[in-house]
Amino acid sequence: MLDLGNSFVASAARDPHAIAVIDGDVRLTYCEWYEKISSVVAGLDALGLKSGDHIITVLQNRWEAATLHWACQFAGLIITPVNWRAKGDELDFYIENSEAKAIVFQDVSLDAIKQSHRANSIIRIALDDEKSSAPNVESFSNLIIKRVPDVTPRADASAWSVMLYTSGTTSKPKGVPRRHRAERAGGVAHVAQNLYRRQERTLGVMPLYHTMGVRSLIAMSLIGGTFVCLPRYDTQQALMLIQHEKIDNLYLVPTLYHDLVYSQSFSETDISSVRKIGFAGASMTDALLKKLNDVFRPELFVNHYGSSEIYTFTIDQNPTAKPGSAGKAGINQNIRVLKLNAKSPADLAEVQEEGEIAAALISDEAFEGYWRRPDADAKALRDGWYFTGDTGFIDEDGDLFVTGRVDDMIITGGENVSPVEIESCLSLHPAVAEVAVVGLPDERWGKIVAAFVKRRSTVTEKELEQFCQTSGIANFKRPRRIVFVDAIPKSPVGKLLRRLLVAGEFVPEQAPPSGAA
């Protein structure tokens, strides 16, 4: 089975003069990029890094970050990318937990490097030359000055490729190590399920510390495609790149799509090159699904449901036909919905019964367990199945509907309420820009359903209550409290942070839309 390094070599041989990566003025063909990657491998060798070592990157989506990702695949190093916004104490955790031998940083992460005690004890590599003047800091530019023969990949398909960290909510982040074979299988499946064609171009904006970013990078390399870097998300810059670089496909979280299509500049942007769009990372409201379908008129519109642990669970290649559906299992997967609090993967939920979603660990895309976390393995890995912690149900057609997280389920008066169902309903109101639903403590009901709403235009609490009432939502599911806010809290990759709303960490609306109550 091919490893990732040899996969890249094959692409460079097949399409040597195709543009592989674009970052501002930097435009590298596959043969030129192979040369840069080879130089970086030689430079990492010279620093004493050995096959199997972890190298942490604290970088935005620059061409250097993508180059380092590939250099590690050739050298047998385990690239361990983390959020470039990480603080010093967080870097200390990542370095200690991964047993990293080196860390690569850029200007925006310099302060965190200085605040990290452990970063001073390992090899430090700076992308920006002015930062490399500090003692014992290597310069990335020095790694690529010397031209060397094209390097031969050293890792095989069973070697470790990458370790991503899941976002910690109630505990420390968990490392998810993945082998070359799993990463390549996920990339091949991504190409197939999105019907990517040779030499397509994608917008490389999803961060390379997130599975969506890594998948885009690998998928493009498999088809001789182009990874167009957008180091940090900016709506105007994204629209400019879509038009100027003639982007063929987009793979984003719903939040970024929302920001794109509701930008004042969207109507002035030529988006005609975009033929395929896909989303993952969070559910998409019915209103946004319809909006995207109307403005892009895509040849293919794909809803991906998956995780860092097992890339794809399910795929829906026509999400507007059945809003809310996550579709059916991907080509490398088998899924089940189990009864809530099931002890065994054999304890299946009935059709339309809400339960916990489980995915088969025999998948070609699956991980094999968390890094140094036997407690997490014991909770999530059972009898060959990965218990996702997500809730959902399967309908009469066999389609999966994801309703939230086990921990997010609102139990009010003894009844289970899915936040996603209420959010989808409220999102259809034309005055609602964004909405998040959580359960808030209540002495009588245990929890009440509360909706936090960012308004687009004038609407009152009473009008939204009436909208829910006429929508057909059961009475016990309707919000008992509606709070207007300036912003809905999200993670850096656009995931809704419900726990902050429950904790009262939100921004009350300061200036309601004109005429709003």
C-alpha positions in Angstrom: 0.0 0.0 0.0 1.3 3.5 -0.9 2.5 5.8 1.9 1.9 9.5 1.6 5.5 10.4 0.5 5.4 8.0 -2.4 1.9 9.3 -3.3 3.4 12.8 -3.6 6.2 11.4 -5.7 3.7 9.8 -8.1 1.8 13.1 -8.4 5.0 15.0 -9.2 5.9 12.5 -11.9 2.4 12.6 -13.4 1.9 16.4 -13.3 5.4 17.9 -12.8 4.4 21.3 -14.2 1.0 21.7 -12.6 0.7 24.4 -9.9 0.7 22.6 -6.6 0.6 25.4 -4.0 -0.1 29.2 -4.1 0.5 31.6 -1.3 0.5 35.2 -2.4 3.4 35.7 -4.8 4.6 32.1 -4.2 3.5 29.7 -6.9 5.2 26.3 -7.0 4.7 23.5 -9.5 4.9 20.0 -8.3 8.5 19.5 -9.4 9.5 22.8 -7.7 7.6 21.9 -4.5 9.3 18.5 -4.5 12.6 20.3 -4.6 11.7 22.5 -1.6 10.3 19.6 0.4 13.6 17.6 -0.2 15.6 20.6 1.1 13.5 20.8 4.2 13.9 17.1 4.8 17.7 17.5 4.5 17.5 20.5 6.9 15.5 18.5 9.5 18.0 15.7 9.2 20.9 18.2 9.9 19.1 19.3 13.1 19.2 15.7 14.4 15.5 14.8 14.0 14.9 11.1 13.6 12.1 9.0 12.1 9.3 8.7 14.7 10.0 12.0 16.4 7.1 14.5 16.9 7.5 18.0 15.4 5.0 20.6 16.6 3.9 23.4 14.2 2.2 26.5 15.5 1.4 28.0 12.1 -1.2 29.6 9.9 -1.9 28.2 6.5 1.2 29.4 4.8 3.0 27.5 2.0 5.8 26.8 4.5 3.3 25.0 6.8 2.1 22.8 3.9 5.7 22.1 2.9 6.6 21.0 6.4 3.6 18.7 6.4 4.9 17.0 3.3 8.5 17.0 4.5 7.5 15.1 7.6 5.7 12.5 5.5 8.9 11.9 3.5 11.2 11.9 6.6 9.0 9.7 8.8 8.4 12.4 11.3 5.1 12.8 13.1 3.8 16.3 12.3 1.8 17.6 15.3 0.1 20.8 14.2 -1.6 22.9 16.9 -3.7 26.1 16.9 -1.5 29.1 16.2 -3.5 31.0 18.9 -2.2 28.6 21.6 -0.9 30.2 24.8 2.4 29.4 26.5 0.9 26.9 29.0 -1.0 25.1 26.2 2.3 24.7 24.2 3.9 23.3 27.4 1.1 20.6 27.5 1.4 19.8 23.8 5.2 19.5 24.0 5.2 17.3 27.1 2.3 15.2 26.0 3.6 14.5 22.5 7.3 14.3 23.6 8.1 16.6 20.8 11.7 17.2 19.7 11.1 20.4 17.7 8.7 23.2 17.4 8.1 25.5 14.3 6.6 28.9 14.8 5.9 32.2 13.1 5.5 35.9 14.1 2.0 35.6 15.5 3.0 32.7 17.8 6.2 34.2 19.1 4.9 35.5 22.4 3.5 32.0 23.2 6.9 30.5 22.4 8.6 33.0 24.8 6.0 32.1 27.5 6.5 28.4 27.1 9.0 26.8 29.5 9.3 23.6 27.5 9.8 25.3 24.1 13.2 26.5 25.3 14.4 22.9 25.8 13.7 21.6 22.3 14.7 22.6 18.7 13.0 25.9 17.7 12.5 26.8 14.1 11.3 30.3 13.1 9.5 30.9 9.8 10.2 34.7 9.9 13.9 35.5 9.7 13.8 38.3 12.2 12.7 35.9 14.9 15.6 33.5 14.1 18.2 36.0 15.4 17.4 34.9 18.9 19.9 32.4 20.5 19.3 28.8 19.6 16.6 29.5 17.1 16.9 28.1 13.6 15.7 29.8 10.5 13.3 28.0 8.2 14.8 29.8 5.2 18.1 28.2 6.0 16.5 24.8 5.6 15.6 25.4 2.0 18.7 27.4 0.8 20.7 24.3 -0.1 19.5 22.4 -3.1 19.7 18.6 -2.6 18.7 15.6 -4.8 15.0 14.7 -4.6 14.6 12.8 -1.4 13.3 9.2 -1.4 10.4 8.7 1.1 11.5 6.7 4.2 8.1 5.9 5.8 5.9 3.1 4.8 2.1 2.9 5.0 2.1 1.6 8.6 4.2 4.6 9.9 2.7 7.4 12.0 1.9 10.4 9.8 0.2 13.1 11.9 -1.2 13.7 15.3 -4.1 16.1 15.7 -5.5 17.3 19.0 -9.2 17.2 19.7 -10.5 20.4 21.3 -10.7 20.0 25.0 -14.0 21.0 26.6 -14.1 19.3 30.0 -10.6 17.9 30.0 -7.2 18.4 28.4 -7.1 17.9 24.6 -6.6 14.4 23.4 -3.9 13.5 20.8 -5.2 11.5 17.8 -2.3 9.8 16.1 -3.0 8.5 12.5 -1.0 6.3 10.2 0.0 7.0 6.6 -2.5 4.3 5.4 -5.4 5.9 7.2 -4.5 9.4 6.1 -4.2 8.3 2.5 -7.4 6.3 2.6 -9.2 9.4 3.9 -7.7 11.5 1.1 -8.7 9.0 -1.6 -12.3 8.8 -0.2 -12.4 12.6 -0.1 -11.6 12.7 -3.8 -14.1 10.1 -4.7 -17.0 11.4 -2.5 -16.5 14.9 -3.8 -16.0 13.9 -7.4 -12.8 15.9 -7.6 -11.2 16.0 -11.1 -7.5 16.3 -12.1 -5.9 19.7 -11.4 -8.8 21.2 -9.5 -8.2 24.1 -7.2 -9.3 24.4 -3.6 -9.2 27.2 -1.1 -6.8 26.2 1.6 -8.4 28.1 4.5 -9.4 25.3 6.9 -6.4 25.2 9.3 -3.8 22.5 9.0 -4.3 21.6 12.7 -7.8 20.5 11.8 -8.8 17.4 9.9 -10.6 19.4 7.2 -7.5 21.3 6.4 -5.3 18.2 6.2 -7.8 16.4 4.1 -7.9 19.3 1.6 -4.1 19.3 1.3 -3.8 15.6 0.7 -6.8 15.4 -1.7 -5.3 18.1 -3.9 -2.0 16.3 -4.1 -3.6 13.1 -5.1 -5.2 14.7 -8.2 -2.4 17.1 -9.1 -4.5 19.9 -7.8 -3.7 23.3 -6.3 -3.8 24.2 -2.7 -4.5 28.0 -2.5 -3.3 29.2 0.9 -5.4 31.6 2.9 -3.2 31.9 6.1 -6.0 33.4 8.2 -9.7 33.6 7.4 -10.8 36.9 6.0 -14.0 37.1 4.1 -12.8 39.8 1.6 -9.6 37.9 1.0 -11.4 34.6 0.5 -13.7 36.2 -2.1 -10.8 37.7 -3.9 -9.0 34.4 -4.1 -12.1 32.6 -5.3 -12.4 35.0 -8.1 -8.7 35.6 -8.9 -7.5 32.0 -8.6 -10.6 30.5 -10.1 -11.3 28.1 -7.2 -13.1 25.0 -8.3 -14.2 23.6 -5.0 -14.9 24.8 -1.4 -14.7 22.7 1.7 -15.6 24.8 4.7 -17.4 24.9 8.0 -21.0 26.4 7.9 -19.8 29.6 9.7 -17.4 30.5 6.9 -20.1 29.9 4.3 -22.4 32.1 6.2 -19.8 34.9 6.3 -19.1 34.6 2.6 -22.7 34.7 1.3 -23.9 37.4 3.6 -20.9 39.6 2.9 -21.7 42.9 1.1 -19.0 42.0 -1.4 -20.4 38.6 -2.3 -22.8 39.9 -5.1 -19.8 41.7 -6.7 -17.6 38.6 -6.8 -17.4 36.2 -9.7 -17.9 32.8 -8.1 -18.7 31.0 -11.4 -15.6 28.9 -11.2 -16.9 27.1 -8.0 -18.7 24.0 -9.1 -18.5 21.9 -6.0 -19.1 22.8 -2.4 -18.9 20.7 0.8 -19.2 21.3 4.5 -18.3 19.6 7.7 -17.5 20.3 11.3 -21.0 21.3 12.4 -24.6 21.0 11.2 -25.9 23.5 8.8 -29.3 25.2 9.2 -32.0 24.8 6.7 -31.9 28.5 5.8 -28.1 28.4 5.0 -28.5 25.2 3.0 -31.1 26.9 0.8 -29.1 30.1 0.5 -25.9 28.2 -0.7 -27.8 26.2 -3.2 -29.5 29.3 -4.6 -26.3 31.4 -5.0 -23.7 28.8 -6.0 -26.0 26.4 -8.0 -23.3 23.8 -7.5 -22.8 20.6 -9.6 -22.3 18.8 -6.3 -23.2 19.8 -2.7 -21.8 17.5 0.0 -22.5 17.2 3.7 -19.6 15.4 5.4 -20.1 14.0 8.9 -17.0 12.7 10.6 -14.3 13.4 13.2 -10.5 13.6 13.7 -10.6 10.0 14.9 -12.3 8.5 11.9 -12.4 11.0 9.0 -15.8 10.1 7.4 -18.8 8.7 9.1 -21.5 9.6 6.6 -21.9 11.5 3.3 -25.0 13.2 1.8 -24.4 14.4 -1.7 -27.7 16.2 -2.0 -28.3 17.8 1.5 -31.0 20.2 0.2 -33.3 17.3 -0.7 -33.6 16.3 2.9 -32.5 19.1 5.2 -30.9 17.9 8.4 -29.8 14.6 6.9 -26.2 13.5 7.2 -26.9 10.8 4.6 -25.5 7.3 4.6 -22.1 5.7 5.6 -19.1 6.8 3.5 -17.3 4.3 1.2 -14.8 3.3 4.0 -17.3 3.1 6.9 -20.2 1.4 8.6 -22.2 3.1 11.3 -24.9 2.3 13.9 -27.1 4.2 16.2 -27.2 2.7 19.7 -29.5 3.2 22.5 -28.5 6.0 24.8 -26.2 4.7 27.5 -25.7 1.5 25.6 -23.0 -0.8 27.0 -22.6 -2.8 23.9 -22.5 -2.0 20.2 -25.1 -4.7 19.7 -27.7 -2.6 21.6 -29.2 -1.0 18.6 -31.8 1.9 18.7 -35.0 1.5 16.7 -35.8 3.5 13.6 -36.4 7.1 14.5 -35.2 6.5 18.0 -32.5 8.9 19.2 -29.4 7.3 20.4 -25.6 7.5 20.3 -23.8 7.2 17.0 -21.1 4.6 16.7 -18.6 3.9 13.8 -16.7 0.8 12.9 -13.0 0.8 13.8 -12.1 -1.6 11.0 -12.5 1.4 8.6 -9.4 2.1 6.5 -9.7 5.7 7.8 -9.9 4.9 11.5 -7.4 5.7 14.2 -6.3 3.1 16.7 -6.6 4.9 20.0 -5.7 8.2 21.7 -2.2 9.2 22.5 -1.3 8.2 26.1 -5.0 8.3 27.2 -6.1 4.7 28.1 -9.1 6.3 30.0 -10.4 7.9 26.8 -9.8 4.6 24.9 -11.9 2.7 27.5 -14.7 5.2 27.2 -14.8 5.5 23.4 -13.5 2.2 21.9 -15.6 -0.9 22.6 -15.7 -4.2 20.8 -14.4 -2.8 17.5 -16.6 0.3 17.5 -15.9 3.9 18.2 -18.6 5.5 20.4 -18.7 9.1 19.0 -20.5 10.9 21.8 -22.8 12.3 19.1 -26.6 11.7 19.2 -28.8 11.0 16.2 -31.3 8.7 14.7 -31.8 6.8 11.4 -35.0 7.4 9.5 -37.1 5.0 7.5 -34.9 5.5 4.4 -31.8 4.6 6.3 -30.5 8.2 6.4 -28.7 9.4 9.5 -29.8 12.6 11.3 -27.2 14.0 13.8 -29.0 15.8 16.6 -26.1 17.0 18.8 -23.8 15.7 21.5 -24.8 13.3 24.3 -23.7 16.0 26.7 -25.7 18.7 24.9 -29.1 16.9 25.1 -31.6 19.0 27.0 -33.8 17.0 29.4 -36.7 19.2 30.3 -39.5 17.8 32.4 -38.3 14.3 31.7 -38.4 14.8 27.9 -35.3 14.8 25.6 -34.9 17.9 23.4 -32.3 18.2 20.6 -30.9 21.7 20.3 -30.3 21.2 16.6 -34.0 20.7 15.8 -34.9 24.0 17.5 -31.9 25.9 15.8 -33.0 24.7 12.4 -36.5 25.9 13.0 -35.5 29.4 14.2 -32.9 29.8 11.4 -35.7 29.9 8.9 -37.0 33.1 10.2 -35.8 35.9 7.9 -34.8 38.1 10.8 -32.5 35.5 12.4 -28.9 35.7 11.4 -27.6 33.0 13.8 -29.0 31.0 16.6 -27.8 28.6 19.3 -30.0 26.6 21.7 -28.9 25.2 25.1 -30.5 24.0 28.3 -30.4 26.3 31.3 -31.0 25.2 34.9 -34.6 25.5 36.1 -35.9 24.5 39.6 -39.2 23.1 38.2 -38.2 21.6 34.9 -34.6 20.6 35.6 -33.7 22.5 32.4 -35.5 24.9 30.1 -34.9 25.4 26.4 -33.1 28.7 25.8 -32.4 30.2 22.4 -29.6 32.7 21.9 -30.3 34.8 18.8 -28.2 37.1 16.7 -30.7 39.3 14.8 -30.3 40.3 11.2 -33.3 42.7 11.3 -36.2 43.7 13.4 -37.9 40.9 15.4 -39.3 40.5 18.9 -39.2 37.7 21.3 -42.9 37.2 21.0 -42.7 37.0 17.3 -40.1 34.3 17.5 -42.2 32.4 20.0 -45.2 32.6 17.6 -42.9 31.4 14.7 -42.0 28.3 16.7 -45.6 27.7 17.7 -46.7 27.7 14.0 -43.8 25.6 12.8 -45.2 22.4 14.3 -42.5 22.0 17.0 -44.0 20.2 20.0 -44.9 22.5 22.9 -42.4 21.0 25.3 -39.5 21.7 22.8 -40.2 25.4 22.2 -37.8 27.9 23.8 -38.9 29.2 27.2 -36.3 31.9 27.0 -35.0 33.9 24.1 -31.8 36.0 24.5 -30.7 38.5 21.8 -26.9 38.6 21.5 -24.3 40.4 19.4 -22.3 37.2 18.7 -22.6 33.4 19.1 -19.5 32.0 20.7 -17.5 29.6 18.4 -14.2 27.9 18.3 -11.5 29.1 15.8 -12.8 26.6 13.2 -16.4 27.7 13.6 -17.7 25.1 16.0 -20.5 26.3 18.3 -19.4 26.5 21.9 -22.6 25.8 23.8 -20.8 25.5 27.1 -20.0 29.2 27.1 -23.7 30.1 26.7 -24.6 27.8 29.6 -21.9 29.4 31.7 -23.2 32.9 30.9 -20.2 33.8 28.7 -21.9 35.6 25.9 -22.1 39.2 24.6 -25.6 40.7 25.2 -26.9 42.7 22.3 -25.7 46.2 22.6 -27.2 47.8 19.5 -30.2 45.9 18.1 -31.0 46.2 14.4 -32.9 49.4 13.4 -36.4 49.3 14.8 -35.8 46.0 16.7 -37.4 45.7 20.1 
